[in-house]
Amino acid sequence: MKLSDLFKKKTSSDIAKDRLKLVLVSDRASCSPEIMAKIRSDIIEVLSKYAEIDMDGIDINITHIDADENGGKSAPALYANIPIKNMNHNVK
């Protein structure tokens, strides 16, 4: 993620799309949109230390794994698809 990406003005449709995604994911995961936004922000912040991230391609979801797939226990699962443009090899 570039510093300029933080200050890039999003269109109203981009903002609406992001909000809708957060509402849908939070509804499925039984957590608030605020918590989902914080999780997304924290993940991006940490990964940005090591790589340049394609902000437009990020997809983060929390779903539930069925009991049949998880040894008889139902559990939440975090799925993140975060496209990386370039690795930062100068990490201190």
Secondary structure in CASP SS format (residue, H / E / C, confidence):
PFRMAT SS
TARGET T0000
AUTHOR 0000-0000-0000
METHOD secondary structure of the structure
MODEL  1
M C 1.00
K C 1.00
L H 1.00
S H 1.00
D H 1.00
L H 1.00
F C 1.00
K C 1.00
K C 1.00
K C 1.00
T C 1.00
S H 1.00
S H 1.00
D H 1.00
I H 1.00
A H 1.00
K H 1.00
D H 1.00
R H 1.00
L H 1.00
K H 1.00
L H 1.00
V H 1.00
L H 1.00
V H 1.00
S H 1.00
D H 1.00
R H 1.00
A H 1.00
S C 1.00
C C 1.00
S C 1.00
P H 1.00
E H 1.00
I H 1.00
M H 1.00
A H 1.00
K H 1.00
I H 1.00
R H 1.00
S H 1.00
D H 1.00
I H 1.00
I H 1.00
E H 1.00
V H 1.00
L H 1.00
S H 1.00
K C 1.00
Y C 1.00
A E 1.00
E E 1.00
I E 1.00
D C 1.00
M H 1.00
D H 1.00
G H 1.00
I C 1.00
D E 1.00
I E 1.00
N E 1.00
I E 1.00
T E 1.00
H E 1.00
I E 1.00
D C 1.00
A H 1.00
D H 1.00
E H 1.00
N C 1.00
G C 1.00
G C 1.00
K C 1.00
S C 1.00
A E 1.00
P E 1.00
A E 1.00
L E 1.00
Y E 1.00
A E 1.00
N E 1.00
I C 1.00
P C 1.00
I E 1.00
K E 1.00
N E 1.00
M E 1.00
N C 1.00
H C 1.00
N C 1.00
V C 1.00
K C 1.00
END
